[in-house]
Amino acid sequence: MLVLLAGIFVVHIATVIMLFVSTIANVWMVGTHDKTVSSGLWLLCNQTCGELPVSNDDMASLKTVQAFMILSIIFSVIALVTFIAQLFTLEKGKRFYITGTIMLVCWLCILIAVSIYTARFTGQILPSIASHHGYCFILAWICFCFSFIIGILYLVLRKK
């Protein structure tokens, strides 16, 4: 049981780190047109980084994606702190319900953010550039899977 809790803890820390990286780095979409161009949630980068060319119609969607990715980081860190607190205060035989619930809220925030980005911004670096998804987009989907698995495991596990 101790090995399982340690494994979940390590995966949870890895998820938090990947969420930070995927939110901060500007490599959600990558394209090449003489040079490599990448865009993220914050900037459009080729040799230098500048403001994202987003239409007024898509600005609300971009702000929503940014907000939900930040919320997912916050909920994931809160779940990690809650897990550590429950590890020392929870009675034997009790389940980690609070930690699991917070982690599933994190999962929901990631789902909303990445789904909106997929629907609204896929392939929209610049109209003349053929683009594909970057590593931050893929990391966000990996975090989506990890946070769901961790959330369910927290709900199922008992403290021994």
N, CA, C and O atoms as a DFTB+ gen file, in Angstrom:
640 C
 N C O
     1  1       0.827      -1.195       0.000
     2  2       0.000       0.000       0.000
     3  2       0.865       1.251       0.000
     4  3       0.554       2.233      -0.674
     5  1       1.950       1.207       0.759
     6  2       2.844       2.358       0.820
     7  2       3.464       2.643      -0.545
     8  3       3.629       3.803      -0.924
     9  1       3.803       1.597      -1.278
    10  2       4.383       1.755      -2.606
    11  2       3.360       2.381      -3.551
    12  3       3.707       3.235      -4.367
    13  1       2.108       1.960      -3.443
    14  2       1.051       2.515      -4.276
    15  2       0.834       4.000      -3.980
    16  3       0.712       4.802      -4.905
    17  1       0.786       4.372      -2.699
    18  2       0.639       5.781      -2.336
    19  2       1.824       6.604      -2.820
    20  3       1.647       7.726      -3.295
    21  1       3.025       6.060      -2.703
    22  2       4.212       6.766      -3.186
    23  2       4.166       6.936      -4.701
    24  3       4.536       7.989      -5.223
    25  1       3.719       5.916      -5.396
    26  2       3.591       6.011      -6.853
    27  2       2.584       7.056      -7.274
    28  3       2.833       7.830      -8.198
    29  1       1.450       7.084      -6.603
    30  2       0.430       8.087      -6.910
    31  2       0.956       9.485      -6.618
    32  3       0.703      10.422      -7.376
    33  1       1.689       9.622      -5.517
    34  2       2.269      10.910      -5.159
    35  2       3.244      11.392      -6.234
    36  3       3.224      12.566      -6.605
    37  1       4.093      10.496      -6.735
    38  2       5.051      10.855      -7.778
    39  2       4.334      11.245      -9.074
    40  3       4.712      12.225      -9.717
    41  1       3.311      10.493      -9.460
    42  2       2.550      10.829     -10.663
    43  2       1.823      12.164     -10.485
    44  3       1.704      12.941     -11.433
    45  1       1.341      12.427      -9.274
    46  2       0.668      13.693      -9.003
    47  2       1.648      14.863      -9.151
    48  3       1.310      15.882      -9.753
    49  1       2.841      14.720      -8.614
    50  2       3.853      15.773      -8.765
    51  2       4.222      15.955     -10.236
    52  3       4.377      17.084     -10.700
    53  1       4.362      14.866     -10.960
    54  2       4.659      14.957     -12.395
    55  2       3.534      15.673     -13.142
    56  3       3.791      16.448     -14.063
    57  1       2.304      15.415     -12.749
    58  2       1.159      16.088     -13.381
    59  2       1.191      17.582     -13.121
    60  3       0.936      18.376     -14.027
    61  1       1.500      17.971     -11.895
    62  2       1.592      19.404     -11.575
    63  2       2.678      20.067     -12.415
    64  3       2.465      21.154     -12.954
    65  1       3.833      19.428     -12.531
    66  2       4.934      19.991     -13.320
    67  2       4.542      20.100     -14.787
    68  3       4.795      21.122     -15.425
    69  1       3.923      19.043     -15.326
    70  2       3.505      19.088     -16.732
    71  2       2.443      20.150     -16.971
    72  3       2.430      20.777     -18.031
    73  1       1.549      20.365     -16.004
    74  2       0.555      21.428     -16.137
    75  2       1.222      22.800     -16.179
    76  3       0.843      23.653     -16.981
    77  1       2.215      23.012     -15.315
    78  2       2.967      24.266     -15.347
    79  2       3.617      24.468     -16.710
    80  3       3.494      25.541     -17.301
    81  1       4.300      23.456     -17.208
    82  2       5.008      23.571     -18.481
    83  2       4.033      23.822     -19.626
    84  3       4.272      24.691     -20.463
    85  1       2.952      23.078     -19.667
    86  2       2.017      23.232     -20.781
    87  2       1.305      24.575     -20.752
    88  3       0.917      25.087     -21.803
    89  1       1.129      25.151     -19.585
    90  2       0.469      26.452     -19.493
    91  2       1.433      27.589     -19.807
    92  3       1.050      28.558     -20.462
    93  1       2.665      27.484     -19.355
    94  2       3.609      28.586     -19.498
    95  2       4.255      28.636     -20.879
    96  3       4.377      29.714     -21.459
    97  1       4.667      27.500     -21.410
    98  2       5.386      27.480     -22.688
    99  2       4.438      27.793     -23.845
   100  3       3.240      27.520     -23.769
   101  1       4.974      28.353     -24.888
   102  2       4.173      28.777     -26.041
   103  2       4.382      27.845     -27.229
   104  3       4.803      28.282     -28.301
   105  1       4.086      26.563     -27.037
   106  2       4.261      25.597     -28.106
   107  2       3.019      24.708     -28.209
   108  3       3.131      23.483     -28.257
   109  1       1.855      25.317     -28.243
   110  2       0.623      24.552     -28.413
   111  2       0.409      24.206     -29.886
   112  3      -0.078      23.121     -30.204
   113  1       0.765      25.113     -30.775
   114  2       0.710      24.855     -32.215
   115  2       2.060      25.235     -32.802
   116  3       2.642      26.255     -32.431
   117  1       2.561      24.405     -33.730
   118  2       3.862      24.642     -34.359
   119  2       3.683      24.549     -35.866
   120  3       2.984      23.673     -36.375
   121  1       4.330      25.472     -36.567
   122  2       4.306      25.443     -38.015
   123  2       5.642      25.893     -38.568
   124  3       6.433      26.517     -37.861
   125  1       5.899      25.578     -39.834
   126  2       7.132      26.015     -40.463
   127  2       6.810      26.771     -41.737
   128  3       6.004      26.332     -42.557
   129  1       7.449      27.903     -41.884
   130  2       7.351      28.736     -43.082
   131  2       8.660      29.502     -43.133
   132  3       8.749      30.607     -42.598
   133  1       9.673      28.934     -43.766
   134  2      11.055      29.416     -43.745
   135  2      11.677      29.221     -42.366
   136  3      12.822      28.780     -42.268
   137  1      10.965      29.532     -41.328
   138  2      11.426      29.360     -39.951
   139  2      10.313      28.698     -39.155
   140  3       9.158      28.677     -39.579
   141  1      10.672      28.162     -38.007
   142  2       9.669      27.550     -37.138
   143  2       8.902      28.634     -36.400
   144  3       9.481      29.555     -35.825
   145  1       7.587      28.498     -36.432
   146  2       6.702      29.427     -35.750
   147  2       5.869      28.621     -34.759
   148  3       5.357      27.553     -35.095
   149  1       5.737      29.132     -33.542
   150  2       4.919      28.434     -32.553
   151  2       4.007      29.430     -31.849
   152  3       4.332      30.607     -31.691
   153  1       2.869      28.921     -31.438
   154  2       1.948      29.758     -30.659
   155  2       1.487      28.968     -29.454
   156  3       1.415      27.739     -29.480
   157  1       1.180      29.690     -28.412
   158  2       0.712      29.065     -27.186
   159  2      -0.521      29.778     -26.684
   160  3      -1.323      30.290     -27.465
   161  1      -0.661      29.806     -25.389
   162  2      -1.798      30.493     -24.783
   163  2      -1.519      31.974     -24.598
   164  3      -2.440      32.757     -24.363
   165  1      -0.255      32.364     -24.702
   166  2       0.111      33.729     -24.353
   167  2       0.742      34.497     -25.502
   168  3       0.433      35.675     -25.688
   169  1       1.630      33.858     -26.291
   170  2       2.406      34.570     -27.297
   171  2       2.508      33.777     -28.592
   172  3       2.289      32.566     -28.622
   173  1       2.849      34.499     -29.672
   174  2       3.198      33.896     -30.962
   175  2       4.696      34.113     -31.131
   176  3       5.173      35.247     -31.086
   177  1       5.434      33.025     -31.326
   178  2       6.902      33.123     -31.374
   179  2       7.429      32.608     -32.701
   180  3       7.045      31.527     -33.148
   181  1       8.321      33.390     -33.345
   182  2       9.145      32.881     -34.441
   183  2      10.589      33.067     -34.014
   184  3      11.141      32.157     -33.396
   185  1      11.228      34.175     -34.301
   186  2      12.533      34.433     -33.700
   187  2      12.360      35.226     -32.408
   188  3      13.105      35.042     -31.446
   189  1      11.386      36.092     -32.404
   190  2      11.020      36.812     -31.192
   191  2       9.546      36.530     -30.919
   192  3       8.811      36.095     -31.804
   193  1       9.140      36.776     -29.718
   194  2       7.751      36.513     -29.351
   195  2       6.965      37.810     -29.313
   196  3       7.462      38.848     -28.877
   197  1       5.740      37.729     -29.773
   198  2       4.856      38.881     -29.752
   199  2       3.438      38.449     -29.419
   200  3       3.164      37.274     -29.172
   201  1       2.560      39.413     -29.420
   202  2       1.167      39.154     -29.066
   203  2       0.508      38.214     -30.069
   204  3       0.798      38.260     -31.264
   205  1      -0.368      37.376     -29.574
   206  2      -1.103      36.451     -30.441
   207  2      -2.071      37.230     -31.328
   208  3      -2.802      38.090     -30.836
   209  1      -2.086      36.939     -32.628
   210  2      -3.063      37.595     -33.501
   211  2      -4.419      36.894     -33.412
   212  3      -4.731      36.027     -34.228
   213  1      -5.208      37.268     -32.433
   214  2      -6.496      36.622     -32.191
   215  2      -7.602      37.619     -32.528
   216  3      -7.538      38.785     -32.139
   217  1      -8.619      37.148     -33.255
   218  2      -9.746      38.019     -33.595
   219  2     -10.569      38.313     -32.338
   220  3     -10.457      37.621     -31.326
   221  1     -11.376      39.327     -32.426
   222  2     -12.225      39.687     -31.286
   223  2     -13.198      38.566     -30.935
   224  3     -13.550      38.393     -29.768
   225  1     -13.631      37.806     -31.934
   226  2     -14.555      36.695     -31.687
   227  2     -13.888      35.584     -30.864
   228  3     -14.531      34.942     -30.035
   229  1     -12.588      35.370     -31.107
   230  2     -11.873      34.300     -30.420
   231  2     -11.206      34.744     -29.128
   232  3     -10.702      33.901     -28.387
   233  1     -11.185      36.035     -28.835
   234  2     -10.496      36.523     -27.644
   235  2     -11.123      35.957     -26.361
   236  3     -10.401      35.588     -25.434
   237  1     -12.443      35.888     -26.302
   238  2     -13.107      35.332     -25.117
   239  2     -12.761      33.853     -24.942
   240  3     -12.578      33.387     -23.818
   241  1     -12.671      33.122     -26.041
   242  2     -12.300      31.701     -25.968
   243  2     -10.870      31.543     -25.464
   244  3     -10.593      30.664     -24.648
   245  1      -9.961      32.387     -25.945
   246  2      -8.574      32.311     -25.495
   247  2      -8.462      32.632     -24.008
   248  3      -7.739      31.953     -23.279
   249  1      -9.163      33.649     -23.561
   250  2      -9.139      34.000     -22.132
   251  2      -9.724      32.866     -21.288
   252  3      -9.256      32.616     -20.177
   253  1     -10.729      32.190     -21.802
   254  2     -11.331      31.057     -21.093
   255  2     -10.334      29.907     -20.971
   256  3     -10.209      29.301     -19.907
   257  1      -9.628      29.608     -22.059
   258  2      -8.615      28.553     -22.029
   259  2      -7.522      28.904     -21.021
   260  3      -7.107      28.057     -20.230
   261  1      -7.059      30.149     -21.051
   262  2      -6.032      30.589     -20.103
   263  2      -6.513      30.431     -18.662
   264  3      -5.793      29.915     -17.807
   265  1      -7.732      30.881     -18.408
   266  2      -8.273      30.822     -17.045
   267  2      -8.418      29.389     -16.554
   268  3      -8.062      29.089     -15.414
   269  1      -8.936      28.500     -17.396
   270  2      -9.132      27.121     -16.959
   271  2      -7.813      26.366     -16.799
   272  3      -7.724      25.472     -15.958
   273  1      -6.798      26.700     -17.576
   274  2      -5.500      26.067     -17.371
   275  2      -4.876      26.535     -16.056
   276  3      -4.262      25.743     -15.342
   277  1      -5.033      27.809     -15.740
   278  2      -4.529      28.312     -14.457
   279  2      -5.310      27.676     -13.304
   280  3      -4.722      27.291     -12.294
   281  1      -6.618      27.567     -13.451
   282  2      -7.425      26.906     -12.416
   283  2      -7.021      25.445     -12.229
   284  3      -7.011      24.942     -11.105
   285  1      -6.690      24.771     -13.315
   286  2      -6.281      23.370     -13.189
   287  2      -4.982      23.248     -12.400
   288  3      -4.820      22.314     -11.615
   289  1      -4.055      24.185     -12.602
   290  2      -2.824      24.174     -11.813
   291  2      -3.141      24.400     -10.344
   292  3      -2.624      23.699      -9.474
   293  1      -3.989      25.376     -10.073
   294  2      -4.349      25.699      -8.692
   295  2      -5.003      24.501      -8.010
   296  3      -4.628      24.144      -6.893
   297  1      -5.975      23.878      -8.672
   298  2      -6.661      22.727      -8.073
   299  2      -5.721      21.534      -7.902
   300  3      -5.837      20.794      -6.925
   301  1      -4.806      21.344      -8.824
   302  2      -3.866      20.236      -8.697
   303  2      -2.930      20.438      -7.512
   304  3      -2.638      19.485      -6.788
   305  1      -2.457      21.663      -7.304
   306  2      -1.590      21.953      -6.160
   307  2      -2.378      21.823      -4.852
   308  3      -1.872      21.284      -3.868
   309  1      -3.610      22.316      -4.849
   310  2      -4.452      22.182      -3.651
   311  2      -4.692      20.704      -3.333
   312  3      -4.652      20.307      -2.168
   313  1      -4.941      19.890      -4.363
   314  2      -5.144      18.455      -4.141
   315  2      -3.884      17.800      -3.582
   316  3      -3.970      16.910      -2.736
   317  1      -2.719      18.232      -4.048
   318  2      -1.467      17.676      -3.547
   319  2      -1.262      18.018      -2.071
   320  3      -0.883      17.160      -1.274
   321  1      -1.515      19.267      -1.719
   322  2      -1.386      19.692      -0.320
   323  2      -2.418      18.977       0.548
   324  3      -2.111      18.557       1.664
   325  1      -3.630      18.841       0.040
   326  2      -4.681      18.147       0.773
   327  2      -4.324      16.673       0.988
   328  3      -4.571      16.117       2.058
   329  1      -3.748      16.055      -0.030
   330  2      -3.333      14.657       0.102
   331  2      -2.295      14.500       1.206
   332  3      -2.388      13.597       2.037
   333  1      -1.308      15.387       1.205
   334  2      -0.269      15.323       2.238
   335  2      -0.879      15.538       3.626
   336  3      -0.520      14.848       4.580
   337  1      -1.802      16.500       3.733
   338  2      -2.455      16.753       5.024
   339  2      -3.296      15.557       5.461
   340  3      -3.267      15.170       6.629
   341  1      -4.045      14.971       4.525
   342  2      -4.870      13.817       4.875
   343  2      -4.020      12.590       5.194
   344  3      -4.431      11.733       5.976
   345  1      -2.861      12.509       4.603
   346  2      -1.972      11.378       4.864
   347  2      -1.569      11.334       6.336
   348  3      -1.384      10.258       6.903
   349  1      -1.434      12.516       6.953
   350  2      -1.019      12.566       8.349
   351  2      -2.182      12.702       9.326
   352  3      -2.018      12.396      10.507
   353  1      -3.346      13.148       8.874
   354  2      -4.456      13.384       9.798
   355  2      -5.604      12.392       9.667
   356  3      -6.399      12.250      10.596
   357  1      -5.705      11.710       8.543
   358  2      -6.821      10.796       8.307
   359  2      -6.665       9.527       9.141
   360  3      -5.565       8.995       9.288
   361  1      -7.790       9.051       9.687
   362  2      -7.766       7.801      10.456
   363  2      -7.570       6.619       9.517
   364  3      -7.858       6.702       8.324
   365  1      -7.076       5.522      10.073
   366  2      -6.877       4.316       9.268
   367  2      -8.218       3.806       8.762
   368  3      -9.221       3.827       9.474
   369  1      -8.211       3.343       7.504
   370  2      -9.419       2.804       6.902
   371  2     -10.276       3.839       6.197
   372  3     -11.216       3.468       5.494
   373  1      -9.989       5.110       6.356
   374  2     -10.763       6.173       5.704
   375  2     -10.241       6.394       4.285
   376  3      -9.096       6.072       3.968
   377  1     -11.099       6.945       3.452
   378  2     -10.734       7.209       2.054
   379  2     -10.360       8.676       1.856
   380  3     -10.718       9.542       2.654
   381  1      -9.632       8.928       0.771
   382  2      -9.176      10.273       0.439
   383  2     -10.226      10.976      -0.447
   384  3      -9.933      11.353      -1.582
   385  1     -11.444      11.145       0.084
   386  2     -12.537      11.715      -0.712
   387  2     -12.272      13.159      -1.123
   388  3     -12.506      13.528      -2.274
   389  1     -11.790      13.971      -0.199
   390  2     -11.592      15.395      -0.498
   391  2     -10.523      15.560      -1.576
   392  3     -10.708      16.323      -2.524
   393  1      -9.421      14.856      -1.434
   394  2      -8.341      14.934      -2.417
   395  2      -8.811      14.457      -3.784
   396  3      -8.511      15.091      -4.796
   397  1      -9.539      13.355      -3.826
   398  2     -10.050      12.836      -5.095
   399  2     -11.013      13.783      -5.766
   400  3     -10.982      13.942      -6.986
   401  1     -11.872      14.416      -4.980
   402  2     -12.835      15.361      -5.537
   403  2     -12.129      16.584      -6.115
   404  3     -12.467      17.049      -7.203
   405  1     -11.155      17.095      -5.386
   406  2     -10.412      18.260      -5.890
   407  2      -9.659      17.897      -7.167
   408  3      -9.596      18.700      -8.098
   409  1      -9.094      16.704      -7.214
   410  2      -8.360      16.289      -8.417
   411  2      -9.307      16.097      -9.597
   412  3      -8.918      16.359     -10.736
   413  1     -10.523      15.652      -9.361
   414  2     -11.484      15.521     -10.460
   415  2     -11.971      16.892     -10.939
   416  3     -12.322      17.045     -12.109
   417  1     -11.997      17.889     -10.049
   418  2     -12.289      19.267     -10.483
   419  2     -11.158      19.767     -11.371
   420  3     -11.403      20.441     -12.371
   421  1      -9.916      19.440     -11.008
   422  2      -8.759      19.766     -11.853
   423  2      -8.908      19.111     -13.226
   424  3      -8.670      19.744     -14.254
   425  1      -9.300      17.848     -13.229
   426  2      -9.518      17.114     -14.484
   427  2     -10.559      17.818     -15.343
   428  3     -10.386      17.945     -16.555
   429  1     -11.625      18.271     -14.726
   430  2     -12.683      18.961     -15.463
   431  2     -12.176      20.281     -16.053
   432  3     -12.524      20.628     -17.181
   433  1     -11.369      21.005     -15.304
   434  2     -10.803      22.272     -15.806
   435  2      -9.900      22.023     -17.019
   436  3      -9.946      22.771     -17.996
   437  1      -9.082      20.973     -16.951
   438  2      -8.230      20.637     -18.092
   439  2      -9.081      20.257     -19.295
   440  3      -8.804      20.676     -20.419
   441  1     -10.110      19.467     -19.056
   442  2     -11.003      19.050     -20.137
   443  2     -11.622      20.253     -20.841
   444  3     -11.635      20.314     -22.071
   445  1     -12.127      21.197     -20.080
   446  2     -12.751      22.381     -20.662
   447  2     -11.735      23.194     -21.452
   448  3     -12.005      23.592     -22.585
   449  1     -10.565      23.444     -20.862
   450  2      -9.556      24.271     -21.518
   451  2      -9.066      23.652     -22.828
   452  3      -9.027      24.320     -23.861
   453  1      -8.696      22.385     -22.778
   454  2      -8.125      21.755     -23.965
   455  2      -9.190      21.534     -25.037
   456  3      -8.889      21.604     -26.229
   457  1     -10.406      21.273     -24.635
   458  2     -11.482      21.104     -25.619
   459  2     -11.782      22.408     -26.346
   460  3     -11.974      22.414     -27.562
   461  1     -11.822      23.497     -25.617
   462  2     -12.056      24.797     -26.257
   463  2     -10.904      25.132     -27.195
   464  3     -11.129      25.595     -28.313
   465  1      -9.674      24.904     -26.748
   466  2      -8.517      25.181     -27.608
   467  2      -8.572      24.329     -28.874
   468  3      -8.299      24.822     -29.968
   469  1      -8.923      23.059     -28.727
   470  2      -9.005      22.169     -29.882
   471  2     -10.068      22.642     -30.864
   472  3      -9.855      22.618     -32.076
   473  1     -11.200      23.067     -30.346
   474  2     -12.294      23.480     -31.217
   475  2     -12.048      24.829     -31.890
   476  3     -12.428      25.021     -33.045
   477  1     -11.420      25.758     -31.184
   478  2     -11.315      27.126     -31.692
   479  2      -9.977      27.484     -32.325
   480  3      -9.938      28.339     -33.210
   481  1      -8.879      26.859     -31.903
   482  2      -7.566      27.359     -32.309
   483  2      -6.688      26.356     -33.043
   484  3      -5.548      26.688     -33.369
   485  1      -7.155      25.168     -33.312
   486  2      -6.338      24.188     -34.015
   487  2      -6.044      24.681     -35.429
   488  3      -6.955      24.983     -36.200
   489  1      -4.758      24.756     -35.752
   490  2      -4.348      25.150     -37.097
   491  2      -4.400      26.634     -37.373
   492  3      -4.319      27.034     -38.534
   493  1      -4.531      27.470     -36.359
   494  2      -4.671      28.901     -36.592
   495  2      -3.455      29.704     -36.152
   496  3      -3.605      30.695     -35.437
   497  1      -2.263      29.306     -36.556
   498  2      -1.100      30.148     -36.250
   499  2      -1.139      31.352     -37.172
   500  3      -1.371      32.475     -36.726
   501  1      -0.919      31.125     -38.418
   502  2      -1.075      32.126     -39.460
   503  2      -1.750      31.414     -40.623
   504  3      -1.506      30.226     -40.832
   505  1      -2.582      32.098     -41.378
   506  2      -3.330      31.412     -42.437
   507  2      -2.456      30.722     -43.487
   508  3      -2.881      29.723     -44.067
   509  1      -1.264      31.222     -43.742
   510  2      -0.434      30.663     -44.814
   511  2       0.496      29.539     -44.344
   512  3       1.271      29.013     -45.143
   513  1       0.435      29.166     -43.070
   514  2       1.363      28.170     -42.525
   515  2       0.619      26.883     -42.180
   516  3      -0.394      26.902     -41.481
   517  1       1.141      25.767     -42.681
   518  2       0.606      24.467     -42.278
   519  2       1.145      24.164     -40.883
   520  3       2.350      24.246     -40.647
   521  1       0.262      23.819     -39.976
   522  2       0.688      23.654     -38.593
   523  2       0.239      22.317     -38.017
   524  3      -0.619      21.631     -38.570
   525  1       0.846      21.975     -36.894
   526  2       0.492      20.775     -36.147
   527  2       0.586      21.093     -34.660
   528  3       1.100      22.142     -34.271
   529  1       0.087      20.184     -33.839
   530  2       0.089      20.416     -32.399
   531  2       1.496      20.279     -31.833
   532  3       2.280      19.430     -32.258
   533  1       1.793      21.140     -30.859
   534  2       3.091      21.112     -30.206
   535  2       3.064      20.291     -28.932
   536  3       2.043      19.712     -28.561
   537  1       4.208      20.256     -28.276
   538  2       4.335      19.402     -27.103
   539  2       3.485      19.871     -25.927
   540  3       3.083      19.049     -25.103
   541  1       3.202      21.166     -25.825
   542  2       2.380      21.657     -24.709
   543  2       0.941      21.155     -24.816
   544  3       0.313      20.814     -23.814
   545  1       0.436      21.116     -26.031
   546  2      -0.911      20.596     -26.262
   547  2      -0.983      19.120     -25.872
   548  3      -1.943      18.679     -25.239
   549  1       0.043      18.368     -26.257
   550  2       0.087      16.940     -25.936
   551  2       0.247      16.735     -24.433
   552  3      -0.378      15.845     -23.856
   553  1       1.087      17.560     -23.794
   554  2       1.244      17.476     -22.337
   555  2      -0.073      17.755     -21.617
   556  3      -0.386      17.113     -20.614
   557  1      -0.841      18.714     -22.130
   558  2      -2.124      19.029     -21.502
   559  2      -3.067      17.819     -21.570
   560  3      -3.777      17.539     -20.605
   561  1      -3.080      17.104     -22.697
   562  2      -3.922      15.913     -22.798
   563  2      -3.403      14.787     -21.914
   564  3      -4.199      14.021     -21.369
   565  1      -2.091      14.670     -21.759
   566  2      -1.532      13.669     -20.847
   567  2      -1.936      13.998     -19.413
   568  3      -2.299      13.108     -18.644
   569  1      -1.871      15.286     -19.057
   570  2      -2.305      15.712     -17.717
   571  2      -3.785      15.424     -17.501
   572  3      -4.205      15.080     -16.396
   573  1      -4.567      15.565     -18.556
   574  2      -5.993      15.236     -18.492
   575  2      -6.172      13.775     -18.079
   576  3      -6.965      13.469     -17.188
   577  1      -5.435      12.880     -18.729
   578  2      -5.537      11.451     -18.406
   579  2      -5.028      11.155     -16.995
   580  3      -5.675      10.443     -16.227
   581  1      -3.864      11.710     -16.669
   582  2      -3.280      11.461     -15.348
   583  2      -4.172      11.982     -14.230
   584  3      -4.360      11.299     -13.224
   585  1      -4.718      13.169     -14.391
   586  2      -5.540      13.736     -13.316
   587  2      -6.818      12.924     -13.111
   588  3      -7.289      12.801     -11.980
   589  1      -7.382      12.372     -14.171
   590  2      -8.560      11.522     -14.021
   591  2      -8.203      10.235     -13.271
   592  3      -8.900       9.836     -12.338
   593  1      -7.119       9.597     -13.686
   594  2      -6.707       8.348     -13.039
   595  2      -6.369       8.587     -11.572
   596  3      -6.780       7.821     -10.700
   597  1      -5.617       9.658     -11.304
   598  2      -5.245       9.969      -9.917
   599  2      -6.487      10.286      -9.082
   600  3      -6.606       9.832      -7.944
   601  1      -7.410      11.067      -9.650
   602  2      -8.638      11.407      -8.922
   603  2      -9.446      10.184      -8.551
   604  3      -9.936      10.081      -7.426
   605  1      -9.591       9.253      -9.485
   606  2     -10.332       8.017      -9.207
   607  2      -9.587       7.169      -8.169
   608  3     -10.209       6.605      -7.269
   609  1      -8.271       7.079      -8.292
   610  2      -7.501       6.298      -7.323
   611  2      -7.600       6.886      -5.922
   612  3      -7.697       6.143      -4.946
   613  1      -7.575       8.219      -5.812
   614  2      -7.749       8.837      -4.492
   615  2      -9.114       8.493      -3.895
   616  3      -9.227       8.278      -2.688
   617  1     -10.143       8.441      -4.729
   618  2     -11.481       8.122      -4.232
   619  2     -11.587       6.667      -3.782
   620  3     -12.341       6.360      -2.858
   621  1     -10.841       5.771      -4.426
   622  2     -10.941       4.355      -4.141
   623  2     -10.025       3.919      -2.987
   624  3     -10.374       3.028      -2.213
   625  1      -8.853       4.553      -2.883
   626  2      -7.870       4.119      -1.892
   627  2      -8.297       4.413      -0.463
   628  3      -8.973       5.400      -0.173
   629  1      -7.881       3.526       0.404
   630  2      -8.078       3.709       1.844
   631  2      -6.709       3.877       2.481
   632  3      -5.714       3.340       1.996
   633  1      -6.671       4.631       3.577
   634  2      -5.430       4.761       4.324
   635  2      -5.254       3.510       5.179
   636  3      -6.163       3.131       5.917
   637  1      -4.114       2.882       5.086
   638  2      -3.852       1.660       5.855
   639  2      -2.897       1.947       6.985
   640  3      -2.553       1.044       7.747
